[in-house]
Amino acid sequence: MIAIDEDVRSSASLAFRPERITDALAVEAVKRLRDWIPELLQAASTALDAAACGSADTNAPPDGPEGHLSDARIHLSLMAKQVMALEQRWTGVLDRGIRAWPTAPDGPLSLLSDGMLDAQMLAQPVVEMLDRRFANPLAVINSRYAALAAAKGVVDMPSPPTSPAALVHALLQVFPAQECPRVLRERLVRTFLQMAMQRLGGFYDWLNGWLADQGLAMSDSDRHGLQVTRRIGTAPPGALAGTAPVGRDETARPGPAALALLRRGRQSWQSRQAPAAAADDRRRAMSDTEFQAVLSLAQTEGPDPDREGVGQAVGLEGLLLRVAGGLGMAASEVRFADAQRDASEVASLLIGEVCRQGAFDAEGARALSALGLPLTLAIWQSPAMLDDAGHPVRRCMAALVSALDGQRGGDVLHGIAVALTGQVARDFNGDPRPFRDVLERLETERESHERKARLLARRALQAMDGRERRVLAAGAVHAAQQGLPARETVRPAIARFLQETWPVALERVWLREGADSEAFLGMQALGHALMTLDQAASSAMGASVADGLLEAEADVRRACMVAGLDQTAADALVGALVAELAEPDAVRVEWRRPAAGRDLPDAMRTPACVLQPGERVVLAVGPDAPRALLVVGATQCRGSHLLLDPEGAQIAIEPDVLAAARDQGRLRRTGSRGLWEDVVAALVAGN
């Protein structure tokens, strides 16, 4: 039950007026948000200048053509001269929204008032990312807003006036589509997202305290959220690195998969030790506190690829021993406890095998190597996580590996994944939140990056299918023409019909009805029937010709209609056929069937290799390095596949080429689980 604090109401009941609260909130909130517009314009200008010089942030989407970028910079320079007016527009929208709340309309399409697809695709992901990033403080703040709405007599509370959706809505009103070029609007909204990620935490901390000071209580169900919020809910990226690490979970028992992996890790370590030394190791075991301190310091320093290698068990063990030595724990006196060593060995095995099987560039391999430390901590903290494919650590690892496998340094998703990998390596201290946050960010970025490319690719696939159908139809027409009886001469009307009208009608009927349809088979038979009538007329078989012509007339007229001839042309053709077939000695013209040997398929076939729509594969095309590709689909006729590369470029591959790549080992299907989970499953199975 949401209520107003009784002690506040009893002591200040006269002062508690909902209208005064919203008016005062408008003043205080606008005061704290006023300077966002000048800073936004400055940050956007810097980003556009960098993009123009070819050194744009790798996390930013590619800008449009050079002319669009230049136009955006010109518009931005003009806006900079109107910064006061834009700031007033911004504060005015915020002020009106807060003062009118909760009676202001809150339509579900308020963010999309300009009705443009680009705005929908750009703004909505930003709102969703901010909602997820600040979910904990927003839950508490919304609870206080609910108390304020109830005090105003509103039962169904609309979206709060300081929510991420309200702020993005206000931004779009400050920079409407009709005044702001598309490239510039995209840059402004993206820059706004970066600012909001850094500054909204402090703003929501202040807002929560201010609403509480007004006597607006939260519901009991949200008090736990407030406790979480105070510790990590509004912490900026990197702030978790210095918090106290979480200890081991002694309650969860490892299952079969975890035990199998731990066994593999121990075997890997034992294979590198001298048997006598391993059996008679009298060094003291490192305590849990010492191990956490070593891991924390190692995360701060990061692995040195030149000293520790990339994705190697020996390298990770060497890194931890080197850091421990720096803390006064000499390797001659201290050893890792069994659980500590097993965790580092399993982490090294997993990352090393992923690096061996995947297609990573040098930067991607280094990024994965840096994950050995947080993964070691996660496994040591709770080995049972190795049994749970839905654990946030495992899901995040799978997503990061997928985002780096088959990618190149210039790819947008590659740059984002490398940056997020560094964030996890720095911030993880046993609380799975950094992994969870990175997973959400990566999934959002990938969906945003691929959404429009998939839409365009589906249309391209339909066009490919249409082209292939026309080629197959042409092959069917060619085969039908080749199947006609051989003649040196025929009557002119028959020759004209079989060379001009009949092929068009055949192709269109094939495309509409299919090769096995009665309509197509009947159209094929019409050509043979006319050739038979021509032969019968030359043999003076008048009665047979008359009967055959009566039977064929309806089909001839239907062919004319399908081929696009009007009634007059059809009547003229039928009249010419009647007149010429009535004369046994009618004039004849040379008849030639189409030349044989044209390279046209005459039938559909089942492709040798079929990939599923939405499947991700790694494929080496020609001499190029393997690339991660998203399968859009395959054509229905020949099984040609359309795939998207990481930058959204479309790649069409013939089924024979795809099958050859598979047979030669140049095609790797990651399946629905992805490379990371495939490696986990293989190690569990002992492969």
C-alpha positions in Angstrom: 0.0 0.0 0.0 1.5 3.4 -1.1 0.9 6.1 1.5 2.2 9.4 2.8 4.3 9.2 5.8 2.0 9.7 8.8 4.6 11.6 10.9 5.1 14.1 8.1 1.4 14.5 7.6 0.8 15.1 11.2 3.5 17.7 11.6 3.1 19.5 8.2 -0.4 18.6 6.9 -1.0 22.2 5.9 2.3 22.4 4.0 1.6 19.1 2.1 -0.2 20.3 -1.0 0.3 18.2 -4.2 0.1 21.2 -6.5 2.9 22.9 -4.5 5.0 19.8 -4.7 4.8 19.6 -8.5 5.4 23.3 -8.9 8.4 23.2 -6.6 9.7 20.0 -8.3 9.5 21.7 -11.7 11.7 24.5 -10.4 14.2 22.3 -8.8 14.4 19.6 -11.5 14.7 22.2 -14.3 17.5 23.9 -12.4 19.5 20.6 -12.5 18.7 19.7 -16.1 19.1 23.2 -17.6 22.7 22.9 -18.7 22.2 19.6 -20.6 21.5 21.3 -23.9 24.7 23.4 -24.1 26.8 20.4 -23.1 24.9 18.2 -25.5 25.6 20.5 -28.4 29.3 20.8 -27.5 29.7 17.0 -27.2 27.8 16.4 -30.5 30.0 19.0 -32.2 33.2 17.2 -31.0 31.8 13.9 -32.2 30.9 15.2 -35.6 34.3 16.8 -36.0 36.0 13.6 -35.1 33.8 11.7 -37.6 34.7 14.2 -40.3 38.4 13.6 -39.7 37.9 9.8 -39.9 38.5 9.2 -36.2 35.0 8.8 -34.9 34.3 6.8 -31.8 34.1 3.1 -32.7 31.0 2.8 -30.5 29.1 5.3 -32.6 27.1 4.2 -35.7 28.5 5.1 -39.1 27.4 8.5 -40.3 25.8 9.0 -43.6 27.5 10.2 -46.8 30.0 13.0 -46.6 27.4 15.5 -47.8 25.0 14.6 -45.0 27.8 14.8 -42.4 28.8 18.3 -43.7 25.1 19.3 -43.6 24.8 18.1 -40.0 27.9 20.1 -39.0 26.5 23.3 -40.6 23.1 22.9 -38.9 24.9 22.2 -35.6 26.9 25.4 -35.9 23.7 27.3 -36.5 22.1 25.7 -33.4 25.1 26.7 -31.3 24.3 30.3 -32.0 20.7 29.7 -30.8 21.7 27.8 -27.7 19.8 30.1 -25.4 16.6 29.6 -27.4 17.1 25.8 -27.4 17.8 25.8 -23.7 14.5 27.7 -23.1 12.6 25.3 -25.3 14.1 22.4 -23.3 13.3 23.8 -19.9 9.9 24.9 -21.1 9.0 21.4 -22.2 10.2 19.9 -18.9 8.6 22.6 -16.8 5.2 22.2 -18.4 5.3 18.4 -18.2 6.1 18.4 -14.5 3.6 21.0 -13.5 0.8 19.4 -15.5 1.5 15.9 -14.2 -0.4 13.6 -13.7 -3.1 15.0 -15.8 -1.0 15.5 -18.9 -1.8 13.0 -21.7 0.6 10.1 -21.8 -0.1 8.4 -25.1 2.0 5.3 -26.0 3.2 7.1 -29.2 4.3 10.3 -27.6 7.9 9.5 -28.5 6.9 9.0 -32.2 4.9 12.2 -32.8 6.7 12.9 -36.1 5.6 9.4 -37.3 9.0 8.6 -38.8 10.5 5.2 -38.8 14.0 6.6 -38.1 12.8 8.2 -34.9 11.1 5.0 -33.8 14.2 3.0 -34.4 16.5 5.5 -32.7 14.5 6.8 -29.7 12.9 3.6 -28.4 16.1 1.7 -27.8 17.6 4.7 -25.9 14.6 4.7 -23.6 14.8 1.0 -23.0 18.5 1.1 -22.3 18.0 3.9 -19.7 15.1 2.1 -18.2 17.2 -1.0 -17.7 20.3 1.0 -16.5 18.4 2.8 -13.8 15.7 0.2 -13.0 16.4 0.1 -9.3 16.2 3.9 -8.6 13.3 4.3 -11.0 11.3 1.6 -9.1 11.7 3.6 -5.9 11.1 7.0 -7.5 8.0 5.7 -9.3 6.6 4.4 -6.0 6.9 8.0 -4.6 5.3 9.4 -7.7 2.4 7.0 -7.2 1.9 8.4 -3.7 1.8 11.9 -5.3 -0.6 10.8 -7.9 -2.8 9.3 -5.3 -2.8 12.5 -3.3 -4.0 14.3 -6.5 -6.8 11.8 -6.8 -5.3 9.9 -9.8 -5.5 6.1 -9.5 -3.9 5.0 -12.8 -0.6 6.8 -12.6 0.8 7.9 -16.0 4.5 7.8 -16.8 6.4 10.1 -14.4 7.5 13.4 -15.8 11.2 12.8 -15.1 11.4 9.2 -16.5 13.8 8.4 -19.4 10.8 8.3 -21.8 9.8 11.9 -20.7 13.4 13.2 -21.1 13.8 11.7 -24.6 10.4 12.9 -25.5 11.5 16.4 -24.5 14.7 16.1 -26.4 12.8 15.2 -29.6 10.6 18.3 -29.1 13.7 20.5 -28.8 15.1 19.0 -32.0 12.1 18.1 -34.2 12.7 16.2 -37.4 11.6 19.2 -39.6 14.4 21.4 -38.2 17.1 18.8 -37.7 18.8 16.6 -40.4 18.6 12.9 -39.8 22.3 12.4 -39.3 22.5 15.2 -36.8 19.4 14.0 -34.9 20.8 10.6 -34.6 24.1 12.0 -33.2 22.2 14.2 -30.7 20.1 11.4 -29.4 23.1 9.1 -29.1 25.2 11.8 -27.4 22.2 12.4 -25.1 22.3 8.7 -24.2 25.9 8.9 -23.2 25.3 12.0 -21.1 22.3 10.4 -19.4 24.2 7.2 -18.6 26.7 9.4 -16.7 24.5 12.0 -15.1 21.1 10.5 -14.5 22.3 8.4 -11.6 23.1 11.6 -9.6 19.9 13.3 -10.7 17.8 10.3 -9.6 19.6 10.1 -6.3 18.7 13.8 -5.7 15.2 13.3 -6.9 14.5 10.3 -4.6 15.7 12.3 -1.6 13.8 15.4 -2.6 10.5 13.4 -3.0 11.1 11.7 0.3 11.6 15.1 2.0 8.2 16.1 0.8 6.6 13.2 2.7 6.1 10.9 -0.3 6.7 7.3 0.9 7.5 4.3 -1.2 5.7 1.0 -1.0 7.2 -1.7 1.3 8.0 -3.9 -1.7 10.4 -1.2 -3.0 12.4 -0.8 0.2 14.7 -3.6 -0.8 15.2 -1.9 -4.1 16.3 1.2 -2.3 18.9 -0.7 -0.4 20.3 -2.1 -3.6 20.1 1.3 -5.3 22.2 2.9 -2.6 25.0 0.4 -3.1 25.1 -0.2 -6.8 21.9 1.0 -8.6 23.2 4.4 -9.6 26.9 3.6 -9.6 28.7 4.9 -12.7 30.6 2.4 -14.9 33.8 1.4 -13.1 32.6 2.3 -9.7 32.1 -1.3 -8.6 35.7 -2.1 -9.0 36.6 -0.7 -5.6 33.7 -2.2 -3.7 34.2 -5.1 -1.4 34.3 -8.4 -3.3 31.6 -11.1 -2.7 32.8 -14.3 -1.0 32.3 -17.9 -2.0 28.9 -19.5 -2.2 29.3 -22.6 0.0 25.6 -23.7 -0.4 25.3 -24.5 -4.1 26.7 -27.9 -4.9 28.4 -28.4 -8.3 26.4 -30.6 -10.7 27.7 -33.1 -13.3 28.8 -30.4 -15.8 30.7 -28.4 -13.2 32.4 -31.5 -11.8 33.4 -32.6 -15.3 34.9 -29.2 -16.0 36.7 -29.0 -12.7 38.1 -32.5 -13.3 39.4 -31.3 -16.7 41.0 -28.3 -15.1 42.8 -30.4 -12.5 44.0 -32.8 -15.1 45.3 -29.9 -17.1 47.3 -28.6 -14.1 48.6 -32.0 -13.1 49.9 -32.6 -16.7 52.2 -29.6 -16.2 53.6 -30.7 -12.8 56.3 -33.1 -11.9 54.5 -36.0 -10.1 56.8 -35.9 -7.0 56.5 -32.2 -6.7 52.7 -32.3 -6.9 52.5 -35.0 -4.3 54.9 -33.4 -1.8 53.9 -29.8 -1.9 54.3 -28.4 1.7 53.7 -24.7 0.8 50.8 -23.2 2.7 47.5 -22.7 0.8 46.5 -19.2 -0.1 43.5 -18.0 2.0 40.3 -16.9 0.4 41.0 -13.3 1.4 44.5 -13.4 -0.1 43.1 -14.9 -3.3 40.5 -12.2 -3.7 43.2 -9.6 -3.1 45.4 -11.1 -5.8 42.5 -11.3 -8.3 41.4 -7.7 -7.5 45.0 -6.4 -8.1 45.4 -8.5 -11.2 42.1 -7.1 -12.6 43.5 -3.6 -12.0 46.8 -4.4 -13.8 45.3 -6.6 -16.5 47.2 -9.4 -18.3 50.3 -8.6 -20.3 50.0 -10.6 -23.6 53.7 -10.5 -24.1 54.4 -12.1 -20.6 51.3 -14.2 -20.0 50.2 -15.0 -23.5 46.6 -15.0 -24.8 44.1 -17.6 -23.7 46.7 -19.8 -22.1 46.4 -21.6 -18.7 50.1 -21.2 -18.0 49.8 -17.5 -18.7 46.9 -16.9 -16.3 48.6 -18.9 -13.5 51.8 -16.9 -14.1 49.9 -13.6 -13.9 48.3 -14.6 -10.6 51.6 -15.8 -9.2 53.4 -12.6 -10.3 50.8 -10.4 -8.7 50.8 -12.6 -5.5 54.6 -12.1 -5.4 54.1 -8.4 -5.5 51.9 -8.7 -2.4 54.6 -10.5 -0.5 53.4 -14.1 -1.2 56.4 -15.7 -2.8 55.7 -18.7 -5.0 58.2 -20.7 -2.9 56.1 -20.3 0.2 52.5 -20.0 -0.9 50.4 -22.1 -3.4 46.9 -21.8 -4.6 44.2 -23.8 -2.7 42.6 -26.5 -4.8 39.4 -24.6 -5.4 41.4 -21.5 -6.4 43.6 -23.4 -8.8 40.7 -25.4 -10.3 38.8 -22.2 -11.0 41.7 -20.6 -12.8 42.4 -23.7 -14.8 38.8 -24.1 -16.0 38.7 -20.4 -17.0 41.9 -20.8 -18.9 40.7 -24.0 -20.6 37.5 -22.4 -21.7 39.0 -19.2 -23.0 42.0 -21.0 -24.6 39.7 -23.4 -26.4 37.4 -20.6 -27.6 40.5 -18.7 -28.9 41.7 -21.8 -30.7 38.4 -22.6 -32.4 37.2 -19.1 -33.1 38.2 -16.5 -35.7 39.4 -13.6 -33.6 41.7 -10.8 -34.6 44.5 -9.8 -32.2 42.4 -7.2 -30.4 39.6 -9.6 -29.9 41.9 -12.3 -28.6 43.4 -9.9 -26.1 39.9 -8.8 -24.9 38.9 -12.5 -24.3 42.2 -13.1 -22.5 41.3 -10.3 -20.1 38.1 -12.1 -19.2 40.1 -14.9 -17.7 40.4 -13.1 -14.3 36.6 -12.3 -13.8 35.7 -15.7 -15.1 38.2 -17.3 -12.6 36.5 -15.3 -9.8 33.0 -16.3 -10.9 33.9 -20.0 -11.1 35.7 -19.9 -7.7 32.8 -18.0 -6.1 30.2 -20.5 -7.4 31.3 -23.5 -9.4 27.6 -24.5 -9.7 27.3 -21.7 -12.3 29.0 -24.0 -14.8 25.8 -26.2 -14.6 23.5 -23.3 -15.5 23.4 -22.2 -19.1 21.1 -19.3 -18.1 23.6 -17.9 -15.5 24.3 -14.2 -16.4 28.1 -14.9 -16.5 27.7 -17.7 -19.0 25.2 -15.8 -21.1 27.4 -12.7 -21.1 30.4 -14.8 -22.1 28.5 -16.4 -24.9 27.3 -12.9 -26.2 30.8 -11.4 -26.0 32.4 -14.4 -27.8 29.7 -14.1 -30.5 30.3 -10.4 -30.9 34.1 -10.9 -31.4 34.1 -14.2 -33.4 34.6 -13.5 -37.1 34.7 -9.7 -36.6 37.3 -7.2 -37.6 38.6 -4.1 -35.8 36.6 -1.7 -37.9 33.2 -3.4 -37.2 30.9 -1.4 -34.9 29.9 -4.4 -32.8 33.6 -5.5 -32.4 34.5 -2.1 -30.9 31.6 -2.2 -28.6 32.4 -5.7 -27.5 36.0 -4.9 -26.8 35.0 -1.9 -24.7 32.4 -3.9 -22.8 34.9 -6.7 -22.2 37.2 -4.2 -20.6 34.4 -3.0 -18.4 33.7 -6.5 -17.1 37.4 -7.1 -16.5 37.6 -4.0 -14.4 34.3 -4.0 -12.6 33.4 -7.6 -11.7 33.9 -8.3 -8.0 31.7 -11.3 -7.5 28.4 -9.5 -8.0 27.0 -10.7 -11.4 25.5 -7.2 -12.1 28.4 -6.1 -14.4 28.0 -9.2 -16.5 24.2 -8.7 -16.6 24.5 -5.0 -17.6 27.0 -5.8 -20.3 24.8 -8.5 -21.6 21.8 -6.1 -21.9 23.9 -3.5 -23.5 25.4 -5.9 -26.0 22.0 -7.4 -26.9 20.5 -3.9 -27.4 23.4 -2.7 -29.5 23.3 -5.8 -31.7 19.5 -5.6 -32.2 19.7 -1.9 -33.0 22.6 -2.5 -35.4 21.0 -5.4 -37.2 17.3 -4.4 -37.2 17.3 -2.1 -40.3 19.8 -4.3 -42.1 17.6 -7.3 -41.7 14.6 -5.5 -43.0 16.4 -4.4 -46.1 17.9 -7.9 -46.5 14.5 -9.5 -46.4 13.4 -7.4 -49.3 16.6 -8.2 -51.2 15.9 -11.9 -50.6 12.5 -11.6 -52.1 14.0 -9.9 -55.1 16.6 -12.8 -55.4 13.8 -15.3 -55.2 11.9 -13.4 -57.9 14.9 -13.4 -60.2 15.5 -17.1 -59.7 11.9 -17.9 -60.4 12.1 -15.9 -63.7 15.2 -17.8 -64.7 13.5 -21.1 -63.9 10.4 -20.1 -65.8 12.6 -19.1 -68.8 14.2 -22.6 -68.6 10.8 -24.2 -68.6 9.7 -22.2 -71.7 12.9 -23.1 -73.4 12.4 -26.8 -72.7 8.8 -26.5 -74.0 10.0 -24.9 -77.2 12.6 -27.6 -77.7 9.9 -30.2 -77.2 7.9 -29.1 -80.2 7.9 -31.3 -83.3 10.7 -30.5 -85.8 9.5 -28.7 -88.9 11.3 -26.8 -91.6 8.3 -24.6 -92.3 4.9 -23.7 -90.7 2.1 -21.4 -91.5 2.8 -17.7 -90.6 0.1 -17.3 -88.0 1.3 -20.4 -86.2 4.9 -19.3 -86.3 4.0 -15.9 -85.0 1.9 -17.3 -82.2 4.6 -19.9 -81.1 7.4 -17.4 -81.3 5.8 -14.3 -79.8 2.6 -15.0 -77.8 3.0 -18.6 -76.6 6.4 -18.2 -74.8 5.1 -15.2 -72.9 2.0 -17.0 -71.8 4.0 -20.1 -70.8 6.3 -18.1 -68.6 3.5 -16.2 -66.9 1.5 -19.3 -66.2 4.6 -21.0 -64.8 5.2 -18.1 -62.5 1.5 -17.9 -61.3 0.5 -21.5 -61.2 3.7 -23.6 -61.1 5.4 -26.1 -63.4 3.1 -29.0 -62.4 -0.2 -27.1 -62.7 -2.9 -28.0 -65.1 -2.8 -24.5 -66.6 0.9 -24.8 -67.5 0.6 -28.4 -68.8 -2.4 -27.3 -70.9 -0.5 -24.3 -72.3 2.4 -26.7 -73.3 -0.1 -29.0 -75.0 -1.5 -26.0 -77.0 1.8 -25.6 -78.9 1.8 -29.3 -79.8 -1.8 -29.1 -80.9 -1.2 -26.2 -83.3 1.8 -28.0 -84.8 -0.4 -31.1 -85.3 -3.1 -28.9 -86.9 -0.5 -27.4 -89.3 0.5 -30.9 -90.4 -3.1 -32.0 -90.8 -4.0 -29.0 -92.9 -1.1 -29.6 -95.2 -2.4 -33.1 -95.7 -5.9 -31.8 -96.6 -7.6 -33.3 -93.6 -10.3 -30.6 -93.4 -12.7 -32.2 -91.0 -9.9 -33.1 -88.5 -8.5 -29.5 -88.8 -11.9 -28.0 -88.2 -12.6 -30.1 -85.1 -9.1 -29.4 -83.7 -9.4 -25.7 -84.3 -12.7 -25.5 -82.5 -11.1 -27.3 -79.5 -8.0 -25.0 -79.6 -9.7 -21.7 -80.1 -10.5 -21.1 -76.4 -7.0 -22.0 -75.3 -5.5 -19.7 -78.0 -7.6 -16.8 -76.8 -6.7 -17.6 -73.2 -3.0 -17.5 -74.1 -3.5 -14.2 -75.8 -5.1 -12.8 -72.7 -2.4 -14.1 -70.4 0.3 -12.7 -72.7 -1.3 -9.2 -72.6 -3.0 -9.0 -76.0 -6.3 -7.2 -76.2 -9.5 -8.6 -77.7 -8.8 -7.1 -81.2 -5.4 -8.7 -81.4 -6.7 -12.0 -80.3 -9.6 -11.9 -82.9 -7.0 -11.1 -85.6 -4.8 -14.0 -84.6 -7.7 -16.5 -84.4 -8.9 -15.2 -87.8 -5.5 -15.7 -89.4 -5.2 -19.2 -88.0 -8.7 -20.1 -89.4 -7.9 -18.7 -92.8 -4.4 -20.3 -93.1 -5.5 -23.7 -91.8 -8.4 -23.8 -94.3 -5.9 -23.8 -97.2 -3.8 -26.9 -97.7 -1.4 -25.0 -99.9 -1.2 -21.9 -97.8 2.0 -19.9 -97.7 4.6 -21.2 -95.2 7.5 -19.6 -93.5 10.8 -21.0 -92.1 10.4 -22.5 -88.7 13.3 -22.7 -86.3 13.2 -23.8 -82.7 15.4 -22.0 -80.1 19.0 -23.2 -80.1 19.7 -26.0 -77.7 22.4 -25.8 -75.0 21.3 -22.6 -73.2 22.5 -22.5 -69.6 19.0 -22.4 -68.1 17.9 -24.6 -65.2 14.9 -26.6 -66.0 13.8 -27.7 -62.6 14.0 -26.9 -58.9 16.5 -28.9 -56.8 17.1 -29.5 -53.2 20.3 -27.6 -52.1 23.1 -29.6 -50.6 23.6 -27.2 -47.7 20.7 -25.4 -46.0 21.2 -22.8 -43.2 18.4 -21.6 -41.0 17.2 -18.0 -41.0 18.6 -16.2 -38.0 21.5 -18.6 -37.7 25.0 -17.2 -37.2 27.9 -18.7 -39.1 31.6 -18.0 -39.6 32.5 -18.3 -43.2 35.8 -17.7 -45.1 34.9 -16.4 -48.6 37.9 -16.7 -50.9 41.3 -15.6 -49.5 39.7 -13.3 -46.9 39.8 -14.0 -43.2 36.7 -15.8 -41.8 33.7 -13.4 -41.2 30.8 -13.7 -38.9 27.6 -13.7 -40.9 23.9 -13.7 -40.1 21.7 -15.9 -42.2 18.7 -13.9 -43.6 17.2 -16.9 -45.5 17.4 -18.9 -48.7 15.5 -18.6 -51.9 12.7 -21.1 -52.4 13.7 -22.0 -56.0 17.4 -22.8 -55.9 18.4 -22.5 -52.3 20.7 -19.5 -52.8 21.5 -18.0 -49.3 21.5 -14.3 -48.4 23.7 -13.4 -45.4 24.7 -10.2 -43.6 28.2 -9.3 -42.6 28.9 -7.4 -39.4 28.5 -4.0 -41.2 25.1 -4.9 -42.7 26.4 -5.6 -46.2 24.5 -8.3 -48.1 26.3 -11.4 -49.4 24.5 -13.8 -51.8 26.0 -17.3 -51.9 25.0 -20.1 -54.3 24.1 -23.4 -52.7 27.0 -25.3 -54.4 29.5 -22.7 -53.1 28.1 -23.0 -49.6 28.3 -26.8 -49.7 31.9 -26.7 -51.0 32.8 -24.3 -48.1 31.2 -26.7 -45.6 33.1 -29.7 -47.1 36.4 -27.8 -47.1 36.0 -26.7 -43.5 35.6 -23.0 -44.4 32.1 -22.9 -42.9 31.6 -23.1 -39.2 28.0 -23.3 -37.9 27.8 -22.0 -34.3 24.3 -23.4 -33.9 21.7 -21.9 -31.6 24.0 -22.2 -28.6 27.0 -20.3 -30.1 30.7 -21.0 -29.9 31.1 -20.5 -26.2 28.4 -23.0 -25.2 29.7 -25.5 -27.8 33.1 -25.3 -26.2 31.6 -25.8 -22.7 29.6 -28.8 -23.9 32.7 -30.3 -25.6 34.9 -30.0 -22.5 32.1 -31.4 -20.3 31.9 -34.4 -22.7 35.7 -34.9 -22.6 36.3 -33.9 -26.2 
